[in-house]
Amino acid sequence: MADDRQIDDLDARIATARAADDARASGADRRTPAKGYGQGSRVLAELVGVPIGGALLGWVLDRWLRTGHWLLLILLVLSIIVAFRNIYRISKERAE
């Protein structure tokens, strides 16, 4: 008789644990990131990606046109200017 109560208690605890696990897996407990987090990610992508893309494009054009490193330097400076302009625009958006 005592064994039956222990088994019933164990079954109830297992059911409770499964329900909690299902709720966690379905995303009921997850919070969506704030808009400020998304803006920060966009700023980081602009700050890193745009100058790398400009430098890479300048390097490829320099190799293709055999112009030394002039196009690399020009496109790198232009891409940094564009990145900061885009970051300024992102910062003007309202974070909620």
Helices and strands as residue ranges (DSSP letters): H 2-26, H 35-65, H 70-92
